């Protein structure tokens, strides 16, 4: 597509050791930037900014390159790659962190290569709001900035987060965290409170209950794809990557395109959770994406009077 | 509409004393059959089967008659009308029962008047499964039977419930109860388990997260209307009444009509919760129903490729 624009993805690149009902999956590729980049790569060119250690394997680098992902912004630092280990409950509705070894990610200070600084579409993965602000200070006139955040920053870095939000076009946040940030419970109250903090638009992810978009006066609801997930790791990041990648691939930021982007984000998330780690994001093809978008449309279709 | 067919509604007619953040609302009109009948009356003729005590007020009788609801099946028994009292949490996500005075409802034994026995559309409100079966033994060749149930019967009358389900066309159940009946967590597993118990189709209500329809191979998702509810009492019954009333009003039971019926049920439920008790079900007009259906359509609409 001639309108195709690149996206910049900043966030964690990691190993995840996952325990679930299928067994233990040691050191699979993970991290928010990994999932978001792979998801977005189905729609547009991706530039990745992150840090890994000397132990990061060549075949992981090759995997990114195979998907056309630009790694000029991926720093290889002395030390080990970020490693997270967690255990999911059998119904996959919650997980317990067993180990968080930040390693080289502890000192992550995103440096945006000069060649990336005019990237029009920017994905601020879930890192400290101060670092997300530092990224925005380095990019020039982005057309659309999407940011993720989490409970840890809402509690521990609220002031920085409140500085960030007015500079964000779309805040993508899960419902529990949205409620934490708002202090209220109901979707319309939460959305109103969060939009008052500055982002132009808002996506509230409800996990197995789907996602909502609030853009100006518009509200849009997307169901979760009805399926039994295998591994929910990376679902939110795949959503965000698919969402922003879709918009950049069309170079469109109007409310109707945001609606379609939510469906494409949901499509990537639903494919992501069908396998362990990033596996299914790699095997997915354009036909399968279109097929699932069509399935989403049929899920909500009802006849007129 | 010439296709218009009547529905039979069997269930509780009650007084509810509601405590919520707005205050105490003593003895407002309530009960599953009340909400379902009023909701359905916007689409078709309703025949009500229930029982009230000598204290039941004339103006409540007049309210039903004003909505064209046939009360031949409403028995007035010696004693007091069923009275439920409960308190909602401020966020309206849960409620505590303070008092359940069954009164004349304790001996409710639904007798279907001869003039009702050929009613093609039947709503079995949430009463003991043995009584729901007794209703089915009295009606002749219904075209569509919709049944509601609750945790109390799933626990305490499971055998009767399992006898009932193969005779039900559409089981309408909330997600917590659906999980209780299935023993599994995830929507697609729960739906599969419940359909195995016999109902031809299934609606799983997820409260603030909307509703799902499973009909044959078809799955349909309806969002909850994004609004701050005032009083959730009767939402599920208004949904069921709106759902069945819509189908009877069109005399249609095909899967596409079931989809539209879910939206019309959601429309009535969303109007119901906008006021205390049944208030908003009485003031609603056809134009407002159409307007909300259109709003539901816009909530899930996204552009094609």
Interface residues (C-beta under 8 A of the other chain):
Chain A: X91 X92 X93 X184 X185 X186 X187 X188 X189 X191 X206 X208 X209 X210 X212 X219 X220 X221 X222 X223 X226 X227 X228 X229 X256 X257 X259 X260 X262 X263 X290 X293 X297 X299 X300 X301 X302 X303 X305
Chain B: X91 X92 X93 X184 X185 X186 X187 X188 X189 X191 X206 X208 X209 X210 X212 X219 X220 X221 X222 X223 X226 X227 X228 X229 X256 X257 X259 X260 X262 X263 X290 X293 X297 X299 X300 X301 X302 X303 X305
